[in-house]
Structures are given as C-alpha cells and as structure tokens.
Amino acid sequence: MRTVELTDTHTVEVGNTTRPEPARDELLVEVNACGVCTTDLHMYTGSLAVDYPLVPGHESAGDVVEVGDDIDSYRVGDRVAINPSVPCNECRACKSGRENLCHDLTSIGGAAKHIIDGAFAEYVTVPAGNVERIGDLDYRTAAFAEPLGCVINGIDQVDLTSGETVVVVGAGFIGLLLVQTLRASGAGTIVVSEPVAERRELALEVGADYTLDPTDEDPAAAVTELVGDVDVAIEAVGLPQTIEQALDLTGPGGRTLVFGVPPEDATVELAPFDLFFEEREVLGSYSLTPNTFARAVALLQNGRIDVDTLVTDEFGLDGLAEAFHQMENREGLKKMVYPGQ
C-alpha cells in the first residue's frame, strides 16, 4: 500500500509498504479522506518532537475492509470515522470518563505519549472501539469528527450556558469550527477577533455576530463597547500574546479557555488578584474523548456543521508536502488528503 512518511524535519516521502493485518480486536480500514492538522505541521517542522520515520494523519474516515477474529459488531463494508486516541481504559483518568488524559495514551498518527503510524496511508488498523459508523455521510465530512470532537470537549470544559456571550480569538480552521459549535450549543452573542479580513468574513458567514481586527483596534475596548461583559473567551491560536488577549477579554465571573496549542516553554502574565476578586477561571482543553467523538459524528450527520466552507485545498498523498507549505504560509484553511488518489 502507499503511504506518506515524515522521515525528518521538513522531509516527506511517499512510498510503498505491506498492507497491515488487523489484530483480533482490530479493524482494517481503507482510508478515503484524512484532514491535515496543525499537529501534523508541528511534526513536519520539528516543533513537536516525534521519532522519524512516522506516518502522520489522525482526522480520517473510510471503509472497513477486514475484521479481526474477535469482533462481531462490525462487518466488511461498514463506513466509519476513526477516533485516533487509544486510551488504556485502566488508569484513573480513563475510569472517570476523561480518556483524553489517559496516563498511557496512544495516538494513531497524532500527539500522545505513544504515537503509531496514522492515516496518511491507503489502509490503517484501528481498535474496534475507536470507530463510529457514519451511514451515508460523505467521507470528507466524516473526517471532521476528530477535530470537532476536540472542539466539543473544549466547550464542555467551559460549561456553556445558553445565551452566554463568547469571544473567540483566532478564526483559522479551529476558530471557525468553534464558532459553529458554539452556535449549535446555544451561545448568545459570538464575537471573533481575527487580523485576516477574509477569515473575519468567513466567521460572520458561519455564525459569528461581530468581528474585529485586533491590529486595528484594542480588542478589550471594542468588545466592551459591542457586548459589555464577556462570559467566555476562547483562545484558538496557541500564542502567548493571544492567550493574554483572551484573559483580558474575560469579564467578571467568566471563563478563559486555552484551546490553541502553545509552545511547551511559553509563559504568560496572569494577575491572580483578578481571579480571586472577579471569580474568573482559566481552563485548558486537550484532545477528545469517545463521548465527544460520538457526539461530533451525530452533529455532522445532522448537518449542524458546515464543513464545505472550511475546506479550501484538496490533495492526493503526493500533495502533503504542498499542504504543509501552504499552512506554513497561512494560505487557505482546511487541507484534505485522499489517499486513494
């Protein structure tokens, strides 16, 4: 089968390898679509340390083509989305329903304590507990289940109440997915802070009520004038300065969510008195759980999320290097790879 490997920083190689055989508790899935994530880009640039060579790719969907001997709940021909996070199901975090915080987490092509080859390949083996049936949902849409599951997990962290005012800092692919999911989850007024005009326009198209350019005006003053106090501020970029912006935007009694992936050595300034005196909270969100993955599939099946607006570029396996190049230059939004092409 054909795969695309990261063999070193900024080095991608397309090659052939033996098609894997599923273990007794696994499925073999023919991958029909796989999204390119910023995590994949971090692996490519070396800002996320991984052992090369590695087949990345963790946002995928396809057809079951072989079933392990111990599995009777799936059949050849089932159409599925793949949850790449494989928990141990034995640690305290797993037993409390927080499998994303598993002490021994494995990821199929993504970021975790253990990383195994992922879905930028024609076929991938997956534990039977890590797929959800997608019915007649198209593969490209179903491949959004993983990032959408992460978004749902993030919104769960802030315990959103219907009608609350939310600011999203950053309108890249994830920021726009957050806007849509916040709208579907009952948010009241949604404001987006984003310096790129085209992305601000898209934010309005997918559900934001207001947008602002943080390079043109002070976000805190502009948001106060627009909507008053902010209940929830979500940072979707992963930079210290945008995290601090989200903290500044959060009103009394509000919650700040760090959703973007910051550098491991990054620090931010925080006024602890504000947390005390205004009862503010600062929260983080990492990955997804089986529960949020299943909910993501349901939202996609019911047409609650517009993915067509978000996909700007599509490639075969040979095009992954170009996808990374575009992402480094902030060109377009979501990149999708079709391994069979």
C-alpha positions, 0 to 999 in steps of 0.5 A: 500500500502507499503511504506518506512518511515524515522521515525528518524535519521538513522531509516527506516521502511517499512510498510503498509498504505491506498492507497491515493485518488487523489484530483480533480486536482490530479493524482494517480500514481503507482510508478515503479522506484524512484532514491535515492538522496543525499537529501534523505541521508541528511534526513536519517542522520539528516543533513537536518532537516525534521519532522519524520515520512516522506516518502522520494523519489522525482526522480520517474516515473510510471503509472497513475492509477486514475484521479481526477474529474477535469482533462481531459488531462490525462487518466488511463494508461498514463506513466509519470515522476513526477516533485516533486516541487509544486510551488504556481504559485502566488508569484513573483518568480513563475510569472517570470518563476523561480518556483524553488524559489517559496516563498511557495514551496512544495516538494513531498518527497524532500527539500522545505519549505513544504515537503509531503510524496514522492515516496518511496511508491507503489502509490503517488498523484501528481498535474496534472501539475507536470507530463510529459508523457514519451511514451515508455521510460523505467521507470528507465530512466524516473526517471532521469528527476528530477535530470537532470532537476536540472542539466539543470537549473544549466547550464542555470544559467551559460549561456553556450556558445558553445565551452566554456571550463568547469571544473567540480569538483566532478564526483559522480552521479551529476558530471557525469550527468553534464558532459553529459549535458554539452556535449549535450549543446555544451561545448568545452573542459570538464575537471573533477577533481575527487580523485576516479580513477574509477569515473575519468574513468567513466567521460572520458567514458561519455564525459569528455576530461581530468581528474585529481586527485586533491590529486595528483596534484594542480588542478589550475596548471594542468588545466592551463597547459591542457586548459589555461583559464577556462570559467566555473567551476562547483562545484558538491560536496557541500564542502567548500574546493571544492567550493574554488577549483572551484573559483580558477579554474575560469579564467578571465571573467568566471563563478563559479557555486555552484551546490553541496549542502553545509552545511547551516553554511559553509563559504568560502574565496572569494577575491572580488578584483578578481571579480571586476578586472577579471569580474568573477561571482559566481552563485548558482543553486537550484532545477528545474523548469517545463521548465527544467523538460520538457526539461530533459524528451525530452533529455532522450527520445532522448537518449542524456543521458546515464543513464545505466552507472550511475546506479550501485545498484538496490533495492526493498523498503526493500533495502533503508536502504542498499542504504543509507549505501552504499552512506554513504560509497561512494560505487557505484553511482546511487541507484534505488528503485522499489517499486513494488518489 
